[in-house]
Amino acid sequence: MSLIVIVDDRITNRNIFAKLATSIEEGVAVRSFGDPLEAIEWLKDNTPDLVVTDYKMPNIDGAEFVRRFRQLPECADVPTVVITVYEERSHRINALEAGATDFLQSPVDHHEFLTRARNLLQLRKQQLVIKSRATELERELMDSERFRKEVLRDSRERLAQVIDTVPALISATDKDGRCVFLNAFTANFYGVDAAQASGKTAAEIFGSNFGPQSAGLDRVVFENGKGLPSYEEEIVDRAGNRHVFLTTKSPLRDRAGKVINVLTTSLNITERKQAEEHLHHLAHHDPLTGLPNRTYFHDSVRRQIARTRRGDKQFALLLLDLDRFEGVNDVLGHHQGDQLLKAVSQRLCNAVRETDIVARLGGDEFAILQTEIGRTDDAVTLAEKVIKALEQPFELEGQEINTTASIGITVHPTDGVDVDALLKNADLAMYQAKAEGRNAWRVFASDMHTIAREAIVLESDLRQALAKKQFLLNYQPQIDLRSGRIIGAEALLRWRRPGSGLVRPAEFLPLAEENGLIVPINEWVLIEACEQAKRWTKDHPDFRIAVNLSPVQFRKQDIRAHVLDALEKTGLDPRSLELELTESILMQNPESAANDVRFLQEKGITFSIDDFGVGYSSLSYVKNLPVDRLKIDQGFIRNVNTDPNDAAIVRAIINLGHSLNLKIMAEGVETAEQLAFVRNEGCDEVQGFYFSPPVPAEDFAFLFNQQNLLARTA
């Protein structure tokens, strides 16, 4: 049975460490003390196998407690671990000089505590076995007169045999620092002859680097007459390999009690240290990317805060989130998503200095600790460098993947004095970057708290809007330029938010796409638009309704089943429905999108590409997708009469579409001059405020009765 003593003035810590200690192995007994002086009194009559003590305690600190404990009988070699929340180097030095075996920084990782405690107990058992063997033989030597003569020689041989069987470095020196004996394991380790080693100095046997150090510690034992607590040291073998040993130095006395030799015992703990380092790495690093994880990053920031307090330097935190990463997983699969995360982590590491720390906090969220900046502009420069690095396409397993990132920046101490505040404010800044279009950085500002609260309220209201029937559709007429008559309408969503009036889609749809609400919202839009179109087609059989599709719908839904279900529920003829696609839909998975379009086209549904011309890859989409109509982005129409470049683009789109047998619609026509231009260039259809803004269904019905007014376009 092993006995562990825990000394800590805080009952919570005592309970935690006691519970952990009892789980180390079967049969472990734990005794806890809140008062270190009380513990000393109890330890005078009891010898533990391991002592765990806090550094900061009433009456005496941890270093003084260890010093007094080491003075107790049978306690010189007991492993002792000191725990403290303070990072000052002096605390560690004081504890170690007092005789502490190990030192842990609070908060203590439970896995690390269990590993260290378990190994120290194992080493304690080995020490006791060696000590027991040596004591037994020493007792035989001292209690029997027979060993004064030839039996003494035999006993020494027996002792040497026992010592030679132990897989440890065991040697003894006299007061002059010369070797008295060393075991076979030591001789083999250093590549020396054990018989010839007698009488040589430590430097001659162990080398000029390690020898003088060992000899110096031997002199301390001779001078004090006390053994040294176990300590870790790195020793190089004859092949040049480095090992970690746990070393103990103990005095050997003659019958008069005089110290005549110093016994050095070193146990190889290299594998244990490697295991500890591996466990520490696993506990503090992300298994996918190998980057530091959230725990490691938080600890690093805390240490940086402590260092910054002692000077006038600043540091920055950059919180980074990949834009629309969920779409990569949904479309390409999690394997490709993981490969992208690893590639992103490599580019981030290449973008920072050696002193900076890149961490993966989870999912597609990364963080950078930028140490010792002179001003906020230094963090901005790094953010711009990261954004530029990520804008370059990723080539993964023969497939090109594009991604961008939104970055939030905070600076210590201006934007926060602790880890939580800095990360929280960086998150607000990152959210602002996403809200303003993504692929950007934002530095935290105090008004972002207000913006964040407004966003939270907006999301809450948005989640209730559908259930409370606060959404409605407006309809903007689409005009055939040859006949001047209404041939269709685009269904446009509006939100009648209590206290805010009508809210335009641009103000809430990006949020709906982020939180997934866009799926049920667009389901409602499609059914509502189809139901209305069904009523209008009774009197206008050639009428079509245009409905926008969201990229999220393509990722989250079976778009084929969704559309066909809406048509079945409403009874609308598929030929009366047109679905508008955006470039973002086409970019994510062109092949899958093309298959969905062809399937639904076979059912009679028509398709258009919305905002055509603004995307750098629009031509490739036209080539590969069987669409029916191109809608020229209103940004080109707006300046078509004043900007020759816009005029040329509009003219080119019209010619391109006609050459591919596609209908061309101009969006955003607001003036007679714009109308005249697109009509003269051969545009087929128009839509815009020149004819009508988006209006409720009841007002749109009135427009059907005013066809003669619209016929002025003919």
Secondary structure by P-SEA (a helix, b strand, c coil): cbbbbbbcccaaaaaaaaaaaaacccbbbbbbbccaaaaaaaaccccccbbbbbcccccccaaaaaaaaaacccccccbbbbbbccccaaaaaaaaaacccccccccccaaaaaaaaaaaaaaaaaaaaaaaaaaaaaaaaaaccccccaaaaaaaaaaaaaaaaccccccccccccccccccaaaaaaacccccccccccccccccccaaaaaaaaaaaaaaacccccbbbbbbbccccbbbbbbbbbbbbbcccccccbbbbbbbbaaaaaaaaaaaaaaaccccccccccaaaaaaaaaaaaaaaaaccbbbbbbbbbbcaaaaaaacccaaaaaaaaaaaaaaaaaaccccbbbbbccccbbbbbccccccaaaaaaaaaaaaaaaccccccccbbbbbcbbbbbbccccccccaaaaaaaaaaaaaaaaaaccccccccccaaaaaaaaaaaaaaaaaaccccccbbbbbbbbbccccccccbbbbbbbbbccccccccccccaaaaaaacaaaaaaaaaaaaaaaaaaaaacccccbbbbbbbbaaaaaccaaaaaaaaaaaaaccccccbbbbbcaaaaaacaaaaaaaaaaaaaabbbbbbcccccccaaaaaaacccccbbbccccccccccccaaaaaaaaaaaaaaaaabbbbbbcccccaaaaaaaaaacccccccccccccccaaaaaaaaaacccccccc
